[in-house]
Structure formats: C-alpha cells, structure tokens
C-alpha cells in the first residue's frame, strides 16, 4: 500500500509539477496512522525521491529552465531551514495549530485549482504563444524563500505555488513550469528532509518506500504529462482538497464551539 501511495503521488506530481506531498501527507495520517508531525517529516523525506525522478525525467524532455530553477532553490534552502526551526520549536508541541495551518493550505489549494480550471475553460483551446520572460534574479530567490519556509513548516514541496508563479513570472508553458519546479524542489526537499530526519520526525521505512514508489510514478507521469489534460486531475484535486481542508479544520471548529 505504501508503494502504491508513492506511485500515485509520483504520477500526479510529475503531471502537475508538485512534489506529491499533497497526496502522501494526508494518506500518511489517514491510511497509515502517523501523527501529524511525523507525517509532515516523512512526507518531506519522500519528496526528495519525487524531485530527483521528476526533475531528471523532465530535463531529458527539455522541460527544465535550469538557471531559474537553481535560483529558486537557492532561496528555498534558506527558507526550509527557517521553516524547519519554527516547526520544531512551535508546531510539534501544538498539533491542533499544525492541523489548522494544513487545513488552510488545502483550502487555498482547492480555490486555486478551481480557478485554474475555470480560467482554462474560459480561455478555450487558444494557446499562449508569447515568449518566455526574463525577470530580476532576486524575484526567484524570494519565491524560493517563501516556498522553502512553507516546506519546512508543513512538509509540502511548494509546487502548487511555484508552478503557477513560474508560469506567470517567466511565462513558461505548464510542462516546463512543472519541470523547473521539480528541479528547484530537489535541494529544498533534500535539506528539509534531512533536517526532519535529524529532528526525529521521519518514519524512515515508510518514507523510503513511498519515495521509491514516487520514483516509478514520476517517470510514468513525465511520459504522459504532455498528452494528458491536467484539468481533469485539477477537478478531482479540487474536490479532494476541499474534503481534506474540512477534515483538518473540523476539530478546530469543534474546539471553538
């Protein structure tokens, strides 16, 4: 089951340009019974494998803007160290706060994906043929710091932020934005995953097996990323994220009432 979870996360991660944490994190809690802090750490550890496999596959297909990816990664390493410190000091002793933050993130992701599907339908089949843009390098570093901090805090790779940001900032096509994001996520996940491992928040066997599954799944996802319509997955994910957000936030609402 753990391998299957990893494969599913790897396929969707390669298609959508996310690290697969949005699949593995809730599955680790719901299906495997891991505590929230350990699920966060184990997921981030597994994302290392996803990033390696997905980035390599996209690079072979020419879907990676290397310089931009490395600049985002540079900022991301700083951010993930800061986020991991905050996670250790404050969130691991306040699980309810961690669940609230996760619930908010999943709610934002649901809204973002729903908007992307709607915008795609409004746009129709017209492709954006405008050229890729150049922007000041520090914009990409700041993007990395922000997403890296989020990664250190919540164990999610930040791909759901980086992919649309790169499409908007650099005018990259979806497949290239996904590939560049996976490259940027590699050092971020590597640093974050190792920190979580040293902090004692990684179930190593589970993380390794999930990571192994993502390696297989990511290669499958890369092969079909240029032919499948991501909108189909985004519709499904919108529904899933709403349900996950409700699940994470309901205990907080009950506590308030």
TIPANU-944619 format. One record per residue: residue in one letter; z, y, x of N, C-alpha, C in turn. Coordinates in nm, 2 decimals. Layout:
// residues N
R rest    npz    npy    npx   capz   capy   capx    cpz    cpy    cpx
R    a      Z      Y      X      Z      Y      X      Z      Y      X
...
This chain:
// residues 257
R rest    npz    npy    npx   capz   capy   capx    cpz    cpy    cpx
R    x   0.00  -0.12   0.08   0.00   0.00   0.00   0.00   0.13   0.09
R    x   0.08   0.12   0.20   0.08   0.24   0.28  -0.05   0.27   0.34
R    x  -0.13   0.16   0.39  -0.26   0.18   0.44  -0.35   0.24   0.34
R    x  -0.35   0.19   0.22  -0.43   0.24   0.11  -0.40   0.39   0.08
R    x  -0.28   0.43   0.08  -0.24   0.57   0.07  -0.31   0.65   0.17
R    x  -0.30   0.60   0.30  -0.36   0.67   0.41  -0.51   0.68   0.40
R    x  -0.58   0.58   0.36  -0.72   0.58   0.34  -0.76   0.68   0.23
R    x  -0.69   0.68   0.12  -0.72   0.77   0.01  -0.71   0.92   0.06
R    x  -0.60   0.94   0.14  -0.57   1.08   0.19  -0.68   1.12   0.29
R    x  -0.72   1.02   0.37  -0.82   1.05   0.47  -0.96   1.08   0.41
R    x  -1.00   1.01   0.31  -1.13   1.03   0.24  -1.13   1.17   0.18
R    x  -1.02   1.20   0.10  -1.01   1.33   0.03  -1.00   1.44   0.13
R    x  -0.92   1.42   0.24  -0.90   1.52   0.34  -1.03   1.56   0.41
R    x  -1.12   1.46   0.44  -1.24   1.49   0.51  -1.34   1.56   0.42
R    x  -1.34   1.53   0.29  -1.43   1.59   0.19  -1.39   1.74   0.17
R    x  -1.26   1.76   0.15  -1.21   1.89   0.11  -1.16   1.97   0.22
R    x  -1.15   1.91   0.34  -1.10   1.99   0.46  -0.95   2.01   0.46
R    x  -0.88   1.92   0.40  -0.73   1.92   0.40  -0.68   1.80   0.49
R    x  -0.56   1.81   0.53  -0.51   1.71   0.62  -0.47   1.58   0.55
R    x  -0.47   1.58   0.41  -0.43   1.46   0.34  -0.28   1.47   0.30
R    x  -0.21   1.57   0.35  -0.07   1.58   0.32  -0.04   1.59   0.17
R    x  -0.13   1.65   0.10  -0.11   1.67  -0.04  -0.11   1.54  -0.12
R    x  -0.17   1.44  -0.06  -0.16   1.31  -0.12  -0.04   1.23  -0.06
R    x  -0.03   1.23   0.07   0.08   1.15   0.13   0.22   1.20   0.10
R    x   0.24   1.33   0.09   0.37   1.38   0.08   0.44   1.33  -0.06
R    x   0.37   1.36  -0.17   0.44   1.31  -0.30   0.44   1.16  -0.31
R    x   0.33   1.09  -0.25   0.33   0.95  -0.26   0.44   0.89  -0.18
R    x   0.48   0.95  -0.06   0.59   0.90   0.02   0.72   0.90  -0.06
R    x   0.74   1.01  -0.14   0.86   1.02  -0.22   0.86   0.93  -0.34
R    x   0.75   0.94  -0.41   0.74   0.87  -0.54   0.72   0.72  -0.53
R    x   0.63   0.67  -0.44   0.60   0.53  -0.42   0.68   0.46  -0.32
R    x   0.72   0.53  -0.21   0.79   0.47  -0.10   0.94   0.50  -0.10
R    x   0.98   0.60  -0.18   1.12   0.63  -0.19   1.18   0.70  -0.08
R    x   1.10   0.77   0.00   1.16   0.85   0.11   1.22   0.98   0.06
R    x   1.33   1.03   0.13   1.39   1.15   0.09   1.29   1.27   0.12
R    x   1.31   1.38   0.06   1.22   1.49   0.08   1.20   1.53   0.23
R    x   1.31   1.55   0.30   1.29   1.59   0.44   1.22   1.49   0.52
R    x   1.25   1.36   0.50   1.18   1.25   0.58   1.03   1.24   0.53
R    x   1.00   1.26   0.40   0.87   1.26   0.35   0.79   1.37   0.42
R    x   0.85   1.49   0.43   0.78   1.60   0.50   0.74   1.57   0.64
R    x   0.84   1.52   0.72   0.82   1.49   0.86   0.72   1.37   0.88
R    x   0.73   1.27   0.80   0.64   1.15   0.81   0.50   1.19   0.77
R    x   0.48   1.27   0.67   0.35   1.32   0.63   0.28   1.40   0.74
R    x   0.36   1.49   0.80   0.30   1.57   0.91   0.27   1.49   1.03
R    x   0.35   1.39   1.06   0.31   1.30   1.17   0.18   1.22   1.14
R    x   0.16   1.18   1.01   0.04   1.11   0.98  -0.08   1.20   0.98
R    x  -0.06   1.33   0.95  -0.17   1.42   0.95  -0.24   1.43   1.09
R    x  -0.16   1.40   1.20  -0.22   1.40   1.33  -0.34   1.31   1.34
R    x  -0.33   1.19   1.28  -0.43   1.09   1.28  -0.55   1.14   1.20
R    x  -0.52   1.20   1.08  -0.62   1.25   1.00  -0.71   1.36   1.07
R    x  -0.64   1.45   1.13  -0.71   1.56   1.20  -0.80   1.51   1.31
R    x  -0.75   1.41   1.39  -0.83   1.36   1.50  -0.96   1.29   1.45
R    x  -0.94   1.21   1.35  -1.05   1.13   1.30  -1.15   1.23   1.23
R    x  -1.10   1.31   1.14  -1.18   1.40   1.06  -1.26   1.50   1.15
R    x  -1.19   1.56   1.24  -1.25   1.66   1.33  -1.36   1.60   1.41
R    x  -1.33   1.48   1.47  -1.43   1.41   1.55  -1.56   1.38   1.47
R    x  -1.53   1.33   1.35  -1.65   1.29   1.26  -1.73   1.41   1.22
R    x  -1.67   1.52   1.19  -1.74   1.65   1.15  -1.81   1.71   1.28
R    x  -1.74   1.70   1.39  -1.81   1.75   1.52  -1.94   1.68   1.55
R    x  -1.94   1.55   1.53  -2.06   1.47   1.55  -2.17   1.51   1.46
R    x  -2.14   1.56   1.34  -2.24   1.60   1.24  -2.27   1.75   1.25
R    x  -2.21   1.82   1.35  -2.24   1.96   1.37  -2.16   2.05   1.28
R    x  -2.05   2.00   1.22  -1.98   2.08   1.12  -1.86   2.15   1.17
R    x  -1.86   2.19   1.30  -1.74   2.25   1.36  -1.77   2.37   1.43
R    x  -1.71   2.48   1.40  -1.72   2.61   1.48  -1.60   2.61   1.58
R    x  -1.63   2.56   1.70  -1.52   2.52   1.79  -1.43   2.65   1.83
R    x  -1.50   2.76   1.86  -1.42   2.87   1.91  -1.32   2.92   1.80
R    x  -1.37   2.93   1.68  -1.29   2.98   1.57  -1.18   2.88   1.54
R    x  -1.21   2.75   1.55  -1.10   2.65   1.52  -0.99   2.66   1.63
R    x  -1.03   2.68   1.75  -0.93   2.69   1.86  -0.84   2.81   1.85
R    x  -0.90   2.92   1.80  -0.82   3.05   1.78  -0.72   3.03   1.67
R    x  -0.76   2.97   1.56  -0.67   2.94   1.45  -0.56   2.85   1.50
R    x  -0.60   2.75   1.58  -0.50   2.65   1.64  -0.40   2.72   1.73
R    x  -0.44   2.82   1.81  -0.36   2.89   1.90  -0.24   2.96   1.82
R    x  -0.28   3.03   1.71  -0.18   3.09   1.63  -0.09   2.99   1.56
R    x  -0.16   2.88   1.52  -0.09   2.77   1.44   0.02   2.71   1.52
R    x   0.01   2.69   1.65   0.11   2.63   1.73   0.24   2.71   1.73
R    x   0.22   2.84   1.74   0.33   2.94   1.74   0.40   2.93   1.60
R    x   0.32   2.92   1.49   0.37   2.92   1.36   0.45   2.79   1.33
R    x   0.39   2.68   1.37   0.45   2.55   1.34   0.59   2.53   1.41
R    x   0.60   2.59   1.53   0.73   2.59   1.60   0.84   2.67   1.52
R    x   0.80   2.79   1.47   0.89   2.87   1.40   0.92   2.80   1.26
R    x   0.82   2.75   1.19   0.85   2.68   1.07   0.93   2.56   1.08
R    x   0.92   2.48   1.19   1.00   2.36   1.21   1.14   2.40   1.24
R    x   1.17   2.51   1.30   1.31   2.56   1.33   1.37   2.59   1.19
R    x   1.30   2.67   1.11   1.36   2.71   0.98   1.38   2.58   0.89
R    x   1.29   2.49   0.90   1.30   2.36   0.82   1.43   2.29   0.86
R    x   1.45   2.27   0.99   1.57   2.20   1.05   1.70   2.27   1.01
R    x   1.70   2.41   1.02   1.82   2.48   1.01   1.86   2.50   0.86
R    x   1.77   2.52   0.77   1.80   2.56   0.64   1.75   2.46   0.53
R    x   1.63   2.41   0.54   1.58   2.33   0.43   1.63   2.19   0.42
R    x   1.66   2.13   0.53   1.70   1.99   0.53   1.84   1.97   0.47
R    x   1.92   2.08   0.47   2.05   2.08   0.41   2.05   2.14   0.26
R    x   1.93   2.17   0.22   1.92   2.23   0.08   1.79   2.17   0.02
R    x   1.80   2.04  -0.02   1.69   1.97  -0.07   1.63   2.03  -0.19
R    x   1.71   2.09  -0.28   1.66   2.15  -0.40   1.57   2.27  -0.37
R    x   1.61   2.35  -0.27   1.52   2.46  -0.23   1.39   2.41  -0.18
R    x   1.40   2.30  -0.10   1.27   2.24  -0.04   1.18   2.20  -0.16
R    x   1.24   2.13  -0.26   1.16   2.09  -0.37   1.10   2.21  -0.45
R    x   1.17   2.31  -0.47   1.12   2.43  -0.53   1.00   2.49  -0.46
R    x   1.02   2.50  -0.33   0.91   2.55  -0.24   0.78   2.46  -0.26
R    x   0.80   2.33  -0.25   0.69   2.24  -0.27   0.63   2.25  -0.41
R    x   0.71   2.27  -0.51   0.66   2.29  -0.65   0.57   2.41  -0.66
R    x   0.62   2.52  -0.60   0.54   2.65  -0.60   0.41   2.63  -0.53
R    x   0.41   2.57  -0.41   0.29   2.55  -0.33   0.19   2.46  -0.41
R    x   0.23   2.36  -0.48   0.14   2.27  -0.56   0.09   2.35  -0.68
R    x   0.17   2.44  -0.73   0.12   2.52  -0.85   0.02   2.62  -0.80
R    x   0.04   2.68  -0.68  -0.06   2.77  -0.63  -0.19   2.70  -0.60
R    x  -0.18   2.58  -0.54  -0.30   2.50  -0.51  -0.38   2.46  -0.64
R    x  -0.31   2.43  -0.74  -0.37   2.39  -0.87  -0.45   2.51  -0.92
R    x  -0.39   2.63  -0.92  -0.46   2.75  -0.96  -0.58   2.78  -0.88
R    x  -0.56   2.77  -0.74  -0.67   2.80  -0.65  -0.79   2.70  -0.68
R    x  -0.76   2.57  -0.69  -0.87   2.48  -0.71  -0.94   2.50  -0.85
R    x  -0.86   2.53  -0.95  -0.92   2.55  -1.08  -1.01   2.68  -1.07
R    x  -0.97   2.78  -1.00  -1.05   2.90  -0.99  -1.18   2.87  -0.91
R    x  -1.17   2.78  -0.81  -1.29   2.75  -0.73  -1.39   2.67  -0.82
R    x  -1.34   2.58  -0.90  -1.43   2.51  -0.99  -1.50   2.60  -1.09
R    x  -1.42   2.69  -1.15  -1.47   2.79  -1.24  -1.58   2.88  -1.18
R    x  -1.55   2.93  -1.05  -1.64   3.01  -0.98  -1.77   2.94  -0.95
R    x  -1.75   2.81  -0.91  -1.87   2.73  -0.88  -1.96   2.71  -1.00
R    x  -1.90   2.69  -1.12  -1.98   2.67  -1.24  -2.05   2.80  -1.28
R    x  -1.98   2.92  -1.26  -2.04   3.05  -1.29  -2.16   3.08  -1.20
R    x  -2.14   3.04  -1.07  -2.25   3.06  -0.97  -2.37   2.97  -0.99
R    x  -2.34   2.85  -1.05  -2.45   2.76  -1.07  -2.49   2.69  -0.94
R    x  -2.62   2.66  -0.93  -2.67   2.59  -0.81  -2.72   2.68  -0.70
R    x  -2.70   2.81  -0.72  -2.75   2.90  -0.61  -2.67   2.89  -0.49
R    x  -2.73   2.87  -0.38  -2.66   2.86  -0.25  -2.65   2.99  -0.18
R    x  -2.54   3.01  -0.11  -2.52   3.13  -0.04  -2.59   3.12   0.10
R    x  -2.70   3.19   0.11  -2.78   3.18   0.24  -2.75   3.29   0.34
R    x  -2.65   3.37   0.32  -2.61   3.47   0.41  -2.56   3.41   0.54
R    x  -2.58   3.48   0.65  -2.54   3.42   0.78  -2.39   3.43   0.80
R    x  -2.35   3.34   0.90  -2.21   3.34   0.94  -2.17   3.47   1.00
R    x  -2.05   3.51   0.98  -2.00   3.64   1.02  -1.91   3.63   1.14
R    x  -1.90   3.74   1.22  -1.81   3.75   1.33  -1.70   3.84   1.29
R    x  -1.58   3.81   1.32  -1.46   3.89   1.29  -1.37   3.90   1.41
R    x  -1.28   4.00   1.42  -1.19   4.01   1.53  -1.11   3.89   1.55
R    x  -1.09   3.84   1.68  -1.03   3.71   1.70  -0.89   3.71   1.65
R    x  -0.82   3.82   1.65  -0.68   3.82   1.61  -0.66   3.79   1.46
R    x  -0.76   3.81   1.38  -0.76   3.77   1.24  -0.74   3.62   1.23
R    x  -0.81   3.54   1.31  -0.80   3.40   1.31  -0.67   3.35   1.37
R    x  -0.61   3.42   1.47  -0.48   3.39   1.52  -0.37   3.41   1.41
R    x  -0.38   3.52   1.34  -0.29   3.55   1.23  -0.30   3.44   1.12
R    x  -0.42   3.40   1.09  -0.44   3.29   0.99  -0.37   3.17   1.04
R    x  -0.38   3.14   1.17  -0.31   3.02   1.23  -0.16   3.03   1.22
R    x  -0.11   3.15   1.25   0.04   3.17   1.25   0.09   3.14   1.11
R    x   0.02   3.20   1.01   0.07   3.18   0.87   0.06   3.04   0.83
R    x  -0.05   2.97   0.85  -0.06   2.83   0.80   0.02   2.74   0.89
R    x   0.04   2.77   1.02   0.12   2.69   1.10   0.27   2.69   1.06
R    x   0.31   2.81   1.02   0.45   2.83   0.97   0.47   2.75   0.84
R    x   0.37   2.75   0.76   0.38   2.67   0.63   0.38   2.52   0.66
R    x   0.30   2.48   0.76   0.30   2.34   0.80   0.44   2.30   0.85
R    x   0.50   2.38   0.94   0.63   2.34   0.99   0.74   2.34   0.88
R    x   0.72   2.42   0.78   0.82   2.43   0.67   0.81   2.31   0.58
R    x   0.68   2.28   0.54   0.66   2.19   0.42   0.59   2.06   0.46
R    x   0.54   2.05   0.58   0.47   1.93   0.62   0.33   1.92   0.58
R    x   0.27   2.02   0.51   0.14   2.02   0.47   0.05   2.09   0.57
R    x  -0.07   2.04   0.59  -0.15   2.09   0.71  -0.20   2.23   0.69
R    x  -0.20   2.28   0.57  -0.25   2.42   0.55  -0.40   2.43   0.53
R    x  -0.47   2.31   0.52  -0.61   2.31   0.50  -0.65   2.38   0.37
R    x  -0.57   2.37   0.26  -0.60   2.43   0.14  -0.60   2.59   0.15
R    x  -0.54   2.64   0.25  -0.55   2.78   0.28  -0.66   2.81   0.38
R    x  -0.67   2.73   0.49  -0.77   2.76   0.59  -0.91   2.74   0.55
R    x  -0.94   2.64   0.47  -1.08   2.62   0.43  -1.14   2.74   0.35
R    x  -1.08   2.78   0.24  -1.13   2.90   0.17  -1.13   3.03   0.26
R    x  -1.02   3.04   0.34  -1.01   3.16   0.43  -1.13   3.16   0.53
R    x  -1.17   3.05   0.58  -1.28   3.05   0.68  -1.41   3.07   0.61
R    x  -1.42   3.02   0.48  -1.55   3.04   0.41  -1.56   3.19   0.38
R    x  -1.45   3.26   0.35  -1.45   3.40   0.31  -1.46   3.49   0.44
R    x  -1.38   3.46   0.54  -1.38   3.54   0.66  -1.50   3.52   0.75
R    x  -1.55   3.40   0.76  -1.66   3.37   0.85  -1.79   3.34   0.78
R    x  -1.78   3.33   0.65  -1.90   3.29   0.57  -1.95   3.15   0.60
R    x  -1.86   3.06   0.63  -1.90   2.92   0.67  -1.93   2.84   0.54
R    x  -2.03   2.75   0.55  -2.05   2.66   0.44  -1.94   2.56   0.43
R    x  -1.92   2.51   0.31  -1.80   2.42   0.28  -1.78   2.31   0.39
R    x  -1.88   2.24   0.42  -1.87   2.13   0.52  -1.83   2.18   0.65
R    x  -1.88   2.29   0.70  -1.85   2.35   0.83  -1.70   2.40   0.83
R    x  -1.67   2.47   0.71  -1.53   2.52   0.70  -1.43   2.40   0.70
R    x  -1.46   2.29   0.64  -1.38   2.17   0.64  -1.36   2.12   0.78
R    x  -1.47   2.10   0.86  -1.47   2.05   0.99  -1.39   2.14   1.09
R    x  -1.42   2.27   1.08  -1.35   2.37   1.16  -1.20   2.37   1.13
R    x  -1.16   2.35   1.01  -1.02   2.35   0.97  -0.95   2.22   1.03
R    x  -1.02   2.11   1.02  -0.96   1.99   1.07  -0.94   2.00   1.22
R    x  -1.03   2.06   1.29  -1.01   2.09   1.44  -0.89   2.17   1.46
R    x  -0.88   2.28   1.38  -0.76   2.37   1.40  -0.63   2.30   1.37
R    x  -0.63   2.21   1.27  -0.51   2.14   1.23  -0.46   2.04   1.33
R    x  -0.55   2.00   1.42  -0.52   1.89   1.52  -0.40   1.93   1.61
R    x  -0.41   2.04   1.68  -0.29   2.08   1.76  -0.17   2.12   1.68
R    x  -0.20   2.18   1.57  -0.08   2.22   1.48  -0.01   2.10   1.43
R    x  -0.08   2.00   1.38  -0.01   1.88   1.34   0.05   1.80   1.45
R    x  -0.01   1.80   1.57   0.04   1.73   1.69   0.18   1.79   1.73
R    x   0.18   1.92   1.74   0.31   1.99   1.78   0.41   1.97   1.67
R    x   0.37   2.00   1.54   0.46   1.98   1.43   0.51   1.84   1.41
R    x   0.42   1.74   1.42   0.46   1.60   1.40   0.56   1.56   1.51
R    x   0.53   1.60   1.64   0.62   1.56   1.75   0.76   1.63   1.73
R    x   0.76   1.75   1.69   0.89   1.82   1.66   0.97   1.75   1.56
R    x   0.90   1.71   1.44   0.97   1.64   1.34   1.02   1.51   1.38
R    x   0.94   1.44   1.47   0.98   1.31   1.52   1.11   1.33   1.61
R    x   1.11   1.43   1.69   1.23   1.45   1.78   1.35   1.49   1.69
R    x   1.33   1.56   1.58   1.43   1.61   1.50   1.49   1.49   1.41
R    x   1.42   1.38   1.41   1.47   1.26   1.34   1.42   1.26   1.19
R    x   1.31   1.33   1.16   1.27   1.33   1.02   1.14   1.26   1.00
R    x   1.11   1.16   1.08   0.99   1.08   1.07   1.02   0.93   1.06
R    x   0.97   0.87   0.95   0.98   0.72   0.94   0.85   0.67   1.02
R    x   0.88   0.63   1.15   0.77   0.61   1.24   0.67   0.50   1.19
R    x   0.72   0.39   1.14   0.63   0.28   1.09   0.54   0.33   0.98
R    x   0.60   0.39   0.88   0.53   0.44   0.77   0.43   0.55   0.81
R    x   0.47   0.64   0.90   0.38   0.74   0.94   0.26   0.69   1.02
R    x   0.29   0.59   1.10   0.18   0.53   1.18   0.08   0.45   1.09
R    x   0.13   0.38   1.00   0.04   0.30   0.91  -0.04   0.40   0.82
R    x   0.02   0.50   0.77  -0.05   0.60   0.69  -0.16   0.67   0.78
R    x  -0.12   0.70   0.90  -0.21   0.76   0.99  -0.33   0.68   1.02
R    x  -0.30   0.55   1.04  -0.41   0.45   1.07  -0.50   0.44   0.95
R    x  -0.45   0.45   0.83  -0.53   0.45   0.71  -0.62   0.57   0.70
R    x  -0.56   0.69   0.74  -0.64   0.81   0.73  -0.76   0.81   0.83
R    x  -0.74   0.74   0.94  -0.85   0.74   1.04  -0.97   0.67   0.98
R    x  -0.94   0.56   0.91  -1.05   0.49   0.84  -1.11   0.57   0.73
R    x  -1.02   0.63   0.65  -1.06   0.71   0.53  -1.14   0.83   0.57
R    x  -1.09   0.90   0.68  -1.16   1.02   0.72  -1.31   1.00   0.76
R    x  -1.33   0.89   0.82  -1.47   0.86   0.86  -1.56   0.83   0.74
R    x  -1.50   0.77   0.64  -1.57   0.75   0.51  -1.60   0.88   0.45
R    x  -1.50   0.96   0.44  -1.51   1.10   0.38  -1.61   1.18   0.45
R    x  -1.62   1.18   0.58  -1.72   1.26   0.65  -1.86   1.22   0.62
R    x  -1.88   1.09   0.60  -2.01   1.03   0.57  -2.06   1.08   0.44
R    x  -1.97   1.09   0.34  -2.01   1.13   0.21  -1.99   1.28   0.17
R    x  -1.93   1.35   0.27  -1.89   1.49   0.24  -2.01   1.58   0.21
R    x  -2.13   1.55   0.27  -2.25   1.63   0.25  -2.33   1.59   0.12
R    x  -2.29   1.48   0.06  -2.37   1.44  -0.06  -2.29   1.44  -0.19
R    x  -2.16   1.43  -0.18  -2.08   1.42  -0.30  -2.04   1.57  -0.34
R    x  -2.02   1.59  -0.47  -1.98   1.72  -0.52  -1.83   1.74  -0.51
R    x  -1.78   1.82  -0.42  -1.63   1.84  -0.41  -1.57   1.89  -0.54
R    x  -1.65   1.95  -0.63  -1.59   2.00  -0.76  -1.53   1.88  -0.84
R    x  -1.59   1.76  -0.83  -1.53   1.65  -0.91  -1.39   1.62  -0.86
R    x  -1.37   1.62  -0.73  -1.24   1.60  -0.68  -1.14   1.71  -0.71
R    x  -1.20   1.84  -0.71  -1.11   1.95  -0.73  -1.06   1.95  -0.88
R    x  -1.14   1.91  -0.97  -1.09   1.90  -1.11  -0.98   1.80  -1.12
R    x  -1.00   1.68  -1.05  -0.89   1.58  -1.05  -0.76   1.63  -0.99
R    x  -0.78   1.70  -0.87  -0.67   1.75  -0.80  -0.60   1.86  -0.87
R    x  -0.67   1.94  -0.95  -0.60   2.05  -1.03  -0.50   1.99  -1.12
R    x  -0.55   1.88  -1.19  -0.46   1.81  -1.28  -0.34   1.75  -1.21
R    x  -0.37   1.68  -1.10  -0.26   1.61  -1.02  -0.16   1.72  -0.97
R    x  -0.21   1.83  -0.92  -0.12   1.93  -0.86  -0.03   1.99  -0.97
R    x  -0.08   2.01  -1.09   0.00   2.06  -1.20   0.11   1.97  -1.23
R    x   0.08   1.84  -1.23   0.18   1.74  -1.26   0.29   1.73  -1.15
R    x   0.24   1.74  -1.03   0.33   1.74  -0.91   0.42   1.86  -0.91
R    x   0.36   1.98  -0.94   0.44   2.10  -0.95   0.55   2.09  -1.05
R    x   0.51   2.04  -1.17   0.61   2.02  -1.28   0.72   1.92  -1.23
R    x   0.68   1.82  -1.16   0.78   1.72  -1.12   0.88   1.78  -1.02
R    x   0.83   1.86  -0.93   0.92   1.92  -0.83   1.01   2.03  -0.88
R    x   0.95   2.10  -0.98   1.03   2.22  -1.04   1.12   2.19  -1.15
R    x   1.10   2.07  -1.22   1.18   2.04  -1.34   1.33   2.03  -1.31
R    x   1.36   1.97  -1.19   1.51   1.96  -1.16   1.57   2.10  -1.14
R    x   1.49   2.19  -1.08   1.54   2.33  -1.06   1.56   2.40  -1.19
R    x   1.47   2.38  -1.29   1.48   2.44  -1.42   1.60   2.38  -1.49
R    x   1.62   2.25  -1.48   1.74   2.19  -1.55   1.87   2.24  -1.49
R    x   1.86   2.27  -1.36   1.98   2.32  -1.29   2.02   2.46  -1.35
R    x   1.91   2.54  -1.37   1.93   2.68  -1.42   1.98   2.68  -1.56
R    x   1.93   2.58  -1.64   1.97   2.57  -1.78   2.11   2.51  -1.79
